[in-house]
């Protein structure tokens, strides 16, 4: 989905990612602490990022880069879009550079994406999940109004790293 939307919060601007962002994106996708609980494996090269950013236009989701207003610094990314099998429910996800963890940016960005889907498309049901060990991500979901509903299974896109996940839902 081509994303022409720009969202603003108190501290962030959420905007489409571009090929020019690849150096900044590499800062978090190459960090094993960040990627430990993400579906993608740790990147060891910047080369695949340009193709990945271009491929975002071919998905049904709205992808956003998270930029700090005061500095113009890209610190993370996230997406929101139709949940598989249930178009009335949208799923969301996010990740941030490690040096920006614990500062409320993920909650601020996730909340902005939820408001965006509600205001632009009338979506009222949302879902997200995290690896059980990633308690901070669960706190973000709870702060955004989602609640735990069940345990599930997590694995990376390549089929490795199978772990238990916690699934959250919310209706607004």
Steps between C-alpha positions, in 0.01 A plus 500: 500500500650832401508706818462873450391563857697698755399469865610729779521449875647721771855378429484301178423522133392173342561493126563256218840337487715567194817353352683800648424360847697177456808614695280594797288184475817291507577637847218296652461206260869412546477507881448151644335643811234663281450208263495227767120508517420625150383272216796597282857386561779740587626679189870472432499727195315815391453370146163324546343802669440697180300211355310457825404869515382490137296185572296681766285657228385150401355408839150580632653665809590860573868516595642796689842621603512660845685832492577714806359846425773697674794326332365348176652169615338177371485270804269217401217380284165331519196401303128457527261326265235232450545193720529174310158340470306786660491828301299672775791451743837662435835387629788722598868465574800720575869498577748760622869553526623367833627842615138624484342220703318593819425859397135456400561532125356157415181575693471841337549358149271199551227724639532731200466207260188376682343848488590524130321173416199601710470852361583431133339160451256452788690199635398416855666161566876461538740217571869456565732245653845469647739229606422413862845609621459848347299643789568862397307447178206366699504814713482711184196306382329537837570875511335524156184331633556143382462210740647150512269234353705183445837341446615416150809388311776723365762416245728699277420529130761233423328254737765516773476625856165360606369651823172559678333832420241706681210629291316822577177652372307818552178656378446874502 
